């Protein structure tokens, strides 16, 4: 694989966003899912870099990006940082795609006027539907919020080793791609012992929107740019029904489904994912 350049964007409030880029051409930014990093896209990047300047940011609280406790870590704050990042790094009307939490932040940034991408790709996320597996999410939120208690922050950071194991990561790939284990191992490599990160995640857990985001049903018609819903056919977290409902309300929407893919679409079918992105983004 060609060398990927590591760079930093500094937001006016001091937050830093680490990002990698590869290739030349129109900028295409790919936003990863919660708890992972830019490496979620790694299997498909080489093929996309033949046509685009692929930009891979680590979202705040992830990878090499901001994790200090002085920021609010609300979805509105994430959207503000993303808007500043796009203006400085990507330029006007970029091509942008997001998955899971990355897609939620991206959509919030667009709908609040902080971003106006030329084309928008939304990969599996909850959209307007209720959050998947509410019991597990409530347990995660409760555990994460406990990190505000002195002493528990450091203890909980070490607990991630037992929960987010490479073996469990392979379950996110329909094809049980062993590289999925390396993805999770990289994402959590610096977490154990990082009490600052644990406290910041506690703030995010308190602030992140809960429940069904039904207001999006009224906002989809305002998306005046081409929108691609690029979905997996075997991801139990994000069934196809919500994407089909959203499609009916998008003025310039398309829906494409990658067969035999799960949560980690780039690890299940990197060629198919790159093909769909390239075809839509031009």
C-alpha positions as CSV (number, residue, x, y, z in Angstrom):
1,X,0.0,0.0,0.0
2,X,1.2,3.5,-0.8
3,X,2.4,5.7,2.1
4,X,-0.4,7.4,3.9
5,X,0.3,11.0,5.1
6,X,-0.5,11.8,8.7
7,X,-1.6,15.4,9.4
8,X,-3.4,17.4,12.1
9,X,-6.2,19.9,12.0
10,X,-6.5,22.3,15.0
11,X,-10.0,23.6,15.7
12,X,-10.3,27.1,17.1
13,X,-11.3,25.8,20.5
14,X,-8.1,23.8,20.7
15,X,-9.4,20.4,19.7
16,X,-7.2,18.5,17.3
17,X,-8.2,16.0,14.6
18,X,-5.7,13.6,13.2
19,X,-6.2,12.6,9.7
20,X,-4.6,10.6,6.9
21,X,-4.8,11.2,3.2
22,X,-3.9,9.3,0.1
23,X,-4.2,9.9,-3.6
24,X,-5.0,12.9,-5.7
25,X,-8.2,14.2,-7.2
26,X,-11.5,15.4,-5.7
27,X,-11.4,15.2,-1.9
28,X,-13.5,12.3,-0.5
29,X,-13.7,12.1,3.3
30,X,-14.7,8.9,5.1
31,X,-15.9,9.0,8.7
32,X,-15.6,5.9,10.7
33,X,-18.0,4.3,13.3
34,X,-18.0,4.6,17.0
35,X,-15.1,3.1,19.0
36,X,-13.0,2.4,15.9
37,X,-10.7,4.6,13.8
38,X,-9.7,5.6,10.3
39,X,-8.4,2.0,9.8
40,X,-12.0,0.9,9.4
41,X,-11.7,2.0,5.7
42,X,-8.2,0.6,5.1
43,X,-9.1,-2.4,2.9
44,X,-10.9,-0.1,0.3
45,X,-8.6,2.9,0.4
46,X,-6.0,1.9,-2.2
47,X,-8.7,1.4,-4.9
48,X,-10.3,4.7,-4.1
49,X,-7.0,6.6,-4.1
50,X,-6.7,6.0,-7.8
51,X,-9.5,8.5,-8.4
52,X,-9.8,10.6,-5.2
53,X,-7.8,12.4,-2.5
54,X,-9.1,10.1,0.2
55,X,-9.1,11.8,3.6
56,X,-9.5,9.6,6.7
57,X,-10.0,11.6,9.9
58,X,-10.0,10.0,13.4
59,X,-13.1,11.4,15.0
60,X,-12.5,13.1,18.4
61,X,-12.2,10.5,21.2
62,X,-10.9,8.0,18.6
63,X,-7.5,7.1,17.3
64,X,-4.9,10.0,17.5
65,X,-7.5,12.8,17.8
66,X,-8.7,14.9,20.7
67,X,-9.5,13.2,24.0
68,X,-9.0,15.8,26.6
69,X,-11.8,16.5,29.1
70,X,-12.3,20.2,28.4
71,X,-14.7,19.8,25.5
72,X,-18.5,19.0,25.7
73,X,-18.5,16.0,23.3
74,X,-22.1,16.7,22.3
75,X,-23.2,15.7,18.7
76,X,-23.5,19.5,18.0
77,X,-19.9,20.0,19.1
78,X,-18.7,17.1,16.9
79,X,-20.6,18.6,14.0
80,X,-19.0,22.0,14.6
81,X,-15.5,20.5,14.6
82,X,-16.3,18.5,11.5
83,X,-17.5,21.7,9.8
84,X,-14.3,23.4,10.6
85,X,-12.2,20.4,9.5
86,X,-14.0,20.2,6.2
87,X,-13.6,24.0,5.5
88,X,-9.9,23.9,6.1
89,X,-8.9,20.4,4.9
90,X,-11.4,19.5,2.2
91,X,-12.5,22.9,0.7
92,X,-16.0,23.8,-0.6
93,X,-18.5,21.2,-1.5
94,X,-16.5,18.0,-0.7
95,X,-17.6,14.4,-1.2
96,X,-18.3,12.9,2.2
97,X,-19.3,9.5,3.6
98,X,-20.0,8.3,7.1
99,X,-20.8,5.1,8.9
100,X,-22.6,4.6,12.3
101,X,-21.7,7.5,14.6
102,X,-19.7,9.1,11.8
103,X,-22.9,9.2,9.7
104,X,-24.9,10.7,12.5
105,X,-22.4,13.4,13.0
106,X,-22.1,14.1,9.3
107,X,-25.9,14.3,8.9
108,X,-26.2,16.6,11.9
109,X,-23.5,18.9,10.4
110,X,-25.4,19.0,7.1
111,X,-28.8,19.6,8.6
112,X,-27.5,22.4,10.9
113,X,-25.8,24.2,8.0
114,X,-22.2,23.5,9.0
115,X,-21.5,21.4,5.9
116,X,-22.8,21.4,2.4
117,X,-21.2,18.4,0.6
118,X,-21.4,18.0,-3.1
119,X,-22.5,14.4,-2.6
120,X,-23.4,12.6,0.6
121,X,-23.0,8.9,1.4
122,X,-24.7,7.5,4.5
123,X,-23.7,4.0,5.4
124,X,-25.5,1.9,8.0
125,X,-26.6,4.0,11.0
126,X,-29.8,4.3,13.0
127,X,-31.2,7.2,10.9
128,X,-34.6,8.1,12.4
129,X,-35.2,4.6,13.9
130,X,-34.7,3.7,17.6
131,X,-31.1,2.9,18.6
132,X,-30.4,-0.8,18.1
133,X,-29.9,-3.1,21.2
134,X,-31.2,-0.5,23.7
135,X,-30.4,-2.7,26.7
136,X,-26.7,-3.0,25.7
137,X,-26.5,0.7,24.8
138,X,-28.0,1.6,28.2
139,X,-25.4,-0.7,29.9
140,X,-22.6,0.9,27.9
141,X,-23.9,4.4,28.8
142,X,-24.1,3.6,32.5
143,X,-20.6,2.1,32.5
144,X,-19.1,5.0,30.6
145,X,-20.7,7.6,32.9
146,X,-19.2,5.8,35.9
147,X,-15.8,7.1,34.7
148,X,-16.5,10.4,36.3
149,X,-15.9,8.8,39.7
150,X,-12.3,9.2,40.8
151,X,-10.4,5.9,40.5
152,X,-13.1,4.3,38.4
153,X,-11.9,6.2,35.3
154,X,-8.6,4.3,35.2
155,X,-10.1,1.0,36.2
156,X,-12.8,1.2,33.4
157,X,-10.1,2.1,30.9
158,X,-8.4,-1.3,31.6
159,X,-11.7,-3.1,31.4
160,X,-12.0,-2.4,27.7
161,X,-9.4,-5.2,27.1
162,X,-12.0,-7.7,28.3
163,X,-14.9,-6.3,26.4
164,X,-13.5,-5.3,23.0
165,X,-11.4,-8.3,22.1
166,X,-10.1,-9.1,18.6
167,X,-12.1,-12.4,18.8
168,X,-15.3,-10.5,19.2
169,X,-14.4,-8.1,16.5
170,X,-14.5,-10.9,14.0
171,X,-18.2,-11.2,14.7
172,X,-18.7,-7.8,13.1
173,X,-17.5,-9.3,9.8
174,X,-19.9,-11.7,8.0
175,X,-17.0,-13.3,6.4
176,X,-15.0,-13.5,9.7
177,X,-12.2,-11.6,8.3
178,X,-9.3,-12.0,10.7
179,X,-8.1,-8.5,9.9
180,X,-11.1,-7.2,11.9
181,X,-9.2,-8.3,15.0
182,X,-6.3,-6.1,14.1
183,X,-8.7,-3.2,13.5
184,X,-10.1,-3.4,17.1
185,X,-6.7,-4.1,18.6
186,X,-5.4,-0.8,17.0
187,X,-8.5,1.1,18.0
188,X,-8.1,0.2,21.7
189,X,-4.3,0.0,21.9
190,X,-3.9,3.3,23.9
191,X,-7.1,3.1,25.9
192,X,-6.0,1.0,29.0
193,X,-4.7,3.4,31.6
194,X,-6.0,6.5,29.8
195,X,-8.2,8.0,32.6
196,X,-8.6,11.3,30.6
197,X,-10.1,9.4,27.7
198,X,-12.4,7.5,30.0
199,X,-13.7,10.7,31.6
200,X,-14.2,12.3,28.1
201,X,-16.2,9.2,27.0
202,X,-18.3,9.7,30.1
203,X,-19.2,13.2,29.0
204,X,-20.1,11.9,25.5
205,X,-22.2,9.1,26.9
206,X,-24.3,11.6,28.9
207,X,-24.7,13.9,25.9
208,X,-25.3,11.6,22.9
209,X,-28.8,11.7,21.5
210,X,-31.0,8.8,22.7
211,X,-34.1,7.2,21.3
212,X,-35.5,7.5,17.8
213,X,-34.6,10.7,15.9
214,X,-38.0,11.1,14.4
215,X,-37.4,14.8,13.6
216,X,-35.2,13.5,10.7
217,X,-38.3,12.5,8.8
218,X,-39.1,16.1,8.4
219,X,-35.5,17.1,7.5
220,X,-34.7,14.5,4.8
221,X,-36.6,16.5,2.2
222,X,-34.2,19.4,2.8
223,X,-31.2,17.4,1.6
224,X,-30.9,19.0,-1.8
225,X,-27.7,17.2,-2.8
226,X,-27.5,13.6,-4.2
227,X,-27.6,11.1,-1.3
228,X,-26.5,7.5,-1.5
229,X,-27.7,5.1,1.2
230,X,-25.1,2.4,1.0
231,X,-26.3,-0.5,3.1
232,X,-25.2,-3.9,4.3
233,X,-27.6,-6.8,3.8
234,X,-26.6,-8.7,6.9
235,X,-26.0,-6.1,9.6
236,X,-28.4,-6.9,12.5
237,X,-27.7,-3.5,14.1
238,X,-29.1,-1.5,11.2
239,X,-31.8,-3.3,9.2
240,X,-32.7,-2.1,5.7
241,X,-36.2,-0.9,6.7
242,X,-35.1,2.5,8.0
243,X,-33.0,3.1,4.9
244,X,-36.0,2.3,2.7
245,X,-38.2,4.7,4.7
246,X,-35.6,7.5,4.4
247,X,-35.2,6.9,0.6
248,X,-38.8,7.7,0.0
249,X,-38.3,11.1,1.5
250,X,-35.0,12.1,-0.1
251,X,-35.4,14.3,-3.2
252,X,-32.2,12.9,-4.8
253,X,-31.7,9.7,-3.0
254,X,-30.4,6.3,-4.1
255,X,-30.2,3.0,-2.2
256,X,-27.5,0.4,-2.9
257,X,-27.2,-2.8,-0.9
258,X,-23.9,-4.8,-0.7
259,X,-24.6,-8.5,-0.5
260,X,-22.9,-10.7,2.1
261,X,-21.7,-7.8,4.1
262,X,-22.1,-7.0,7.8
263,X,-21.1,-4.1,10.1
264,X,-17.6,-4.0,8.7
265,X,-18.5,-3.6,5.1
266,X,-14.9,-2.6,4.0
267,X,-13.6,-5.9,5.5
268,X,-16.4,-8.0,4.0
269,X,-16.3,-6.6,0.4
270,X,-13.7,-3.9,-0.1
271,X,-13.9,-4.1,-3.9
272,X,-17.7,-3.7,-3.8
273,X,-17.6,-0.8,-1.4
274,X,-14.9,1.1,-3.4
275,X,-16.9,0.4,-6.6
276,X,-20.1,1.9,-5.2
277,X,-18.4,4.9,-3.7
278,X,-16.5,5.6,-6.9
279,X,-19.6,5.2,-9.1
280,X,-21.7,7.5,-7.0
281,X,-19.0,10.1,-6.2
282,X,-17.8,10.2,-9.8
